[in-house]
Structure formats: C-alpha cells, structure tokens
Amino acid sequence: MMRQDWIDMKDNLVATTRQCELAGVSRATMYARQKAQSGRRR
C-alpha cells in the first residue's frame, strides 16, 4: 500500500492538506493522481 492510498480526498473531517502533511505526500501528487483517474473514466 502506498501512502497516497491513505488519503481520502472526500473526507470532511480532516482537510486534504492536513492528510497530505501527516502522510508525507505533496498535495500536487494527490491532485495529479485525481486528474489522471478522472481522465480514465471517460
């Protein structure tokens, strides 16, 4: 399991920014990953 998998972009209790800080992952990585996944669904 990768650290990016720990982050729930839809979590309303803990901000994505804070989750990224705790996991040691850059926010840019998460947003790029989200964009890539949404592009595959089309």
PDB file as gemmi writes it, atoms N, CA and C in Angstrom:
CRYST1    1.000    1.000    1.000  90.00  90.00  90.00 P 1                      
ATOM      1  N   MET A   1       0.845  -1.177   0.000  1.00  0.00           N  
ATOM      2  CA  MET A   1       0.000   0.000   0.000  1.00  0.00           C  
ATOM      3  C   MET A   1       0.894   1.245   0.000  1.00  0.00           C  
ATOM      4  N   MET A   2       0.527   2.195  -0.836  1.00  0.00           N  
ATOM      5  CA  MET A   2       1.289   3.438  -0.926  1.00  0.00           C  
ATOM      6  C   MET A   2       0.672   4.499  -0.024  1.00  0.00           C  
ATOM      7  N   ARG A   3       1.485   5.442   0.403  1.00  0.00           N  
ATOM      8  CA  ARG A   3       0.982   6.498   1.288  1.00  0.00           C  
ATOM      9  C   ARG A   3      -0.148   7.299   0.664  1.00  0.00           C  
ATOM     10  N   GLN A   4      -0.147   7.433  -0.660  1.00  0.00           N  
ATOM     11  CA  GLN A   4      -1.214   8.161  -1.333  1.00  0.00           C  
ATOM     12  C   GLN A   4      -2.567   7.489  -1.110  1.00  0.00           C  
ATOM     13  N   ASP A   5      -2.557   6.184  -0.904  1.00  0.00           N  
ATOM     14  CA  ASP A   5      -3.800   5.440  -0.674  1.00  0.00           C  
ATOM     15  C   ASP A   5      -4.419   5.746   0.685  1.00  0.00           C  
ATOM     16  N   TRP A   6      -3.640   6.295   1.589  1.00  0.00           N  
ATOM     17  CA  TRP A   6      -4.144   6.633   2.914  1.00  0.00           C  
ATOM     18  C   TRP A   6      -5.055   7.853   2.879  1.00  0.00           C  
ATOM     19  N   ILE A   7      -4.925   8.673   1.860  1.00  0.00           N  
ATOM     20  CA  ILE A   7      -5.606   9.966   1.817  1.00  0.00           C  
ATOM     21  C   ILE A   7      -6.971   9.838   1.162  1.00  0.00           C  
ATOM     22  N   ASP A   8      -7.972  10.351   1.871  1.00  0.00           N  
ATOM     23  CA  ASP A   8      -9.346  10.360   1.372  1.00  0.00           C  
ATOM     24  C   ASP A   8      -9.691  11.788   0.985  1.00  0.00           C  
ATOM     25  N   MET A   9      -9.729  12.043  -0.315  1.00  0.00           N  
ATOM     26  CA  MET A   9      -9.972  13.398  -0.817  1.00  0.00           C  
ATOM     27  C   MET A   9     -11.388  13.883  -0.493  1.00  0.00           C  
ATOM     28  N   LYS A  10     -12.282  12.980  -0.140  1.00  0.00           N  
ATOM     29  CA  LYS A  10     -13.670  13.348   0.147  1.00  0.00           C  
ATOM     30  C   LYS A  10     -13.955  13.450   1.641  1.00  0.00           C  
ATOM     31  N   ASP A  11     -12.939  13.283   2.468  1.00  0.00           N  
ATOM     32  CA  ASP A  11     -13.098  13.339   3.922  1.00  0.00           C  
ATOM     33  C   ASP A  11     -13.383  14.777   4.349  1.00  0.00           C  
ATOM     34  N   ASN A  12     -14.490  14.982   5.047  1.00  0.00           N  
ATOM     35  CA  ASN A  12     -14.854  16.318   5.504  1.00  0.00           C  
ATOM     36  C   ASN A  12     -14.302  16.635   6.886  1.00  0.00           C  
ATOM     37  N   LEU A  13     -13.832  15.630   7.606  1.00  0.00           N  
ATOM     38  CA  LEU A  13     -13.332  15.858   8.958  1.00  0.00           C  
ATOM     39  C   LEU A  13     -11.888  16.338   8.974  1.00  0.00           C  
ATOM     40  N   VAL A  14     -11.074  15.803   8.098  1.00  0.00           N  
ATOM     41  CA  VAL A  14      -9.660  16.180   8.044  1.00  0.00           C  
ATOM     42  C   VAL A  14      -9.364  16.695   6.632  1.00  0.00           C  
ATOM     43  N   ALA A  15      -8.899  17.920   6.553  1.00  0.00           N  
ATOM     44  CA  ALA A  15      -8.625  18.539   5.257  1.00  0.00           C  
ATOM     45  C   ALA A  15      -7.568  17.755   4.477  1.00  0.00           C  
ATOM     46  N   THR A  16      -7.693  17.793   3.171  1.00  0.00           N  
ATOM     47  CA  THR A  16      -6.737  17.111   2.301  1.00  0.00           C  
ATOM     48  C   THR A  16      -5.322  17.604   2.576  1.00  0.00           C  
ATOM     49  N   THR A  17      -5.174  18.898   2.793  1.00  0.00           N  
ATOM     50  CA  THR A  17      -3.866  19.471   3.089  1.00  0.00           C  
ATOM     51  C   THR A  17      -3.253  18.816   4.329  1.00  0.00           C  
ATOM     52  N   ARG A  18      -4.049  18.661   5.370  1.00  0.00           N  
ATOM     53  CA  ARG A  18      -3.562  18.069   6.623  1.00  0.00           C  
ATOM     54  C   ARG A  18      -3.251  16.581   6.434  1.00  0.00           C  
ATOM     55  N   GLN A  19      -4.111  15.876   5.713  1.00  0.00           N  
ATOM     56  CA  GLN A  19      -3.855  14.458   5.444  1.00  0.00           C  
ATOM     57  C   GLN A  19      -2.532  14.286   4.703  1.00  0.00           C  
ATOM     58  N   CYS A  20      -2.283  15.159   3.728  1.00  0.00           N  
ATOM     59  CA  CYS A  20      -1.026  15.090   2.976  1.00  0.00           C  
ATOM     60  C   CYS A  20       0.170  15.341   3.884  1.00  0.00           C  
ATOM     61  N   GLU A  21       0.034  16.324   4.775  1.00  0.00           N  
ATOM     62  CA  GLU A  21       1.114  16.610   5.721  1.00  0.00           C  
ATOM     63  C   GLU A  21       1.402  15.391   6.596  1.00  0.00           C  
ATOM     64  N   LEU A  22       0.365  14.784   7.119  1.00  0.00           N  
ATOM     65  CA  LEU A  22       0.530  13.632   8.005  1.00  0.00           C  
ATOM     66  C   LEU A  22       1.138  12.426   7.284  1.00  0.00           C  
ATOM     67  N   ALA A  23       0.771  12.242   6.025  1.00  0.00           N  
ATOM     68  CA  ALA A  23       1.263  11.098   5.257  1.00  0.00           C  
ATOM     69  C   ALA A  23       2.613  11.373   4.597  1.00  0.00           C  
ATOM     70  N   GLY A  24       3.034  12.642   4.583  1.00  0.00           N  
ATOM     71  CA  GLY A  24       4.295  12.984   3.937  1.00  0.00           C  
ATOM     72  C   GLY A  24       4.201  12.955   2.422  1.00  0.00           C  
ATOM     73  N   VAL A  25       3.035  13.329   1.901  1.00  0.00           N  
ATOM     74  CA  VAL A  25       2.780  13.323   0.463  1.00  0.00           C  
ATOM     75  C   VAL A  25       2.474  14.753   0.024  1.00  0.00           C  
ATOM     76  N   SER A  26       2.975  15.150  -1.133  1.00  0.00           N  
ATOM     77  CA  SER A  26       2.677  16.503  -1.608  1.00  0.00           C  
ATOM     78  C   SER A  26       1.249  16.563  -2.142  1.00  0.00           C  
ATOM     79  N   ARG A  27       0.608  17.702  -1.937  1.00  0.00           N  
ATOM     80  CA  ARG A  27      -0.754  17.877  -2.457  1.00  0.00           C  
ATOM     81  C   ARG A  27      -0.779  17.768  -3.968  1.00  0.00           C  
ATOM     82  N   ALA A  28       0.250  18.252  -4.627  1.00  0.00           N  
ATOM     83  CA  ALA A  28       0.307  18.202  -6.089  1.00  0.00           C  
ATOM     84  C   ALA A  28       0.214  16.761  -6.582  1.00  0.00           C  
ATOM     85  N   THR A  29       0.838  15.847  -5.863  1.00  0.00           N  
ATOM     86  CA  THR A  29       0.769  14.435  -6.225  1.00  0.00           C  
ATOM     87  C   THR A  29      -0.666  13.940  -6.170  1.00  0.00           C  
ATOM     88  N   MET A  30      -1.394  14.331  -5.143  1.00  0.00           N  
ATOM     89  CA  MET A  30      -2.771  13.872  -4.983  1.00  0.00           C  
ATOM     90  C   MET A  30      -3.682  14.446  -6.061  1.00  0.00           C  
ATOM     91  N   TYR A  31      -3.508  15.729  -6.369  1.00  0.00           N  
ATOM     92  CA  TYR A  31      -4.369  16.342  -7.384  1.00  0.00           C  
ATOM     93  C   TYR A  31      -4.040  15.819  -8.776  1.00  0.00           C  
ATOM     94  N   ALA A  32      -2.783  15.548  -9.044  1.00  0.00           N  
ATOM     95  CA  ALA A  32      -2.400  14.973 -10.333  1.00  0.00           C  
ATOM     96  C   ALA A  32      -2.956  13.564 -10.458  1.00  0.00           C  
ATOM     97  N   ARG A  33      -2.912  12.822  -9.375  1.00  0.00           N  
ATOM     98  CA  ARG A  33      -3.444  11.462  -9.372  1.00  0.00           C  
ATOM     99  C   ARG A  33      -4.955  11.475  -9.587  1.00  0.00           C  
ATOM    100  N   GLN A  34      -5.644  12.420  -8.928  1.00  0.00           N  
ATOM    101  CA  GLN A  34      -7.086  12.541  -9.073  1.00  0.00           C  
ATOM    102  C   GLN A  34      -7.454  12.892 -10.517  1.00  0.00           C  
ATOM    103  N   LYS A  35      -6.700  13.785 -11.122  1.00  0.00           N  
ATOM    104  CA  LYS A  35      -6.958  14.189 -12.502  1.00  0.00           C  
ATOM    105  C   LYS A  35      -6.733  13.016 -13.456  1.00  0.00           C  
ATOM    106  N   ALA A  36      -5.677  12.240 -13.224  1.00  0.00           N  
ATOM    107  CA  ALA A  36      -5.383  11.084 -14.068  1.00  0.00           C  
ATOM    108  C   ALA A  36      -6.482  10.034 -13.963  1.00  0.00           C  
ATOM    109  N   GLN A  37      -6.997   9.814 -12.767  1.00  0.00           N  
ATOM    110  CA  GLN A  37      -8.063   8.829 -12.576  1.00  0.00           C  
ATOM    111  C   GLN A  37      -9.352   9.284 -13.230  1.00  0.00           C  
ATOM    112  N   SER A  38      -9.670  10.559 -13.173  1.00  0.00           N  
ATOM    113  CA  SER A  38     -10.906  11.048 -13.785  1.00  0.00           C  
ATOM    114  C   SER A  38     -10.810  10.988 -15.313  1.00  0.00           C  
ATOM    115  N   GLY A  39      -9.629  11.108 -15.859  1.00  0.00           N  
ATOM    116  CA  GLY A  39      -9.431  11.020 -17.296  1.00  0.00           C  
ATOM    117  C   GLY A  39      -9.628   9.613 -17.820  1.00  0.00           C  
ATOM    118  N   ARG A  40      -9.367   8.616 -16.988  1.00  0.00           N  
ATOM    119  CA  ARG A  40      -9.516   7.215 -17.400  1.00  0.00           C  
ATOM    120  C   ARG A  40     -10.977   6.790 -17.475  1.00  0.00           C  
ATOM    121  N   ARG A  41     -11.833   7.457 -16.727  1.00  0.00           N  
ATOM    122  CA  ARG A  41     -13.245   7.050 -16.653  1.00  0.00           C  
ATOM    123  C   ARG A  41     -14.040   7.445 -17.889  1.00  0.00           C  
ATOM    124  N   ARG A  42     -13.509   8.317 -18.699  1.00  0.00           N  
ATOM    125  CA  ARG A  42     -14.264   8.802 -19.854  1.00  0.00           C  
ATOM    126  C   ARG A  42     -14.294   7.847 -20.965  1.00  0.00           C  
TER     127      ARG A  42                                                      
END                                                                             
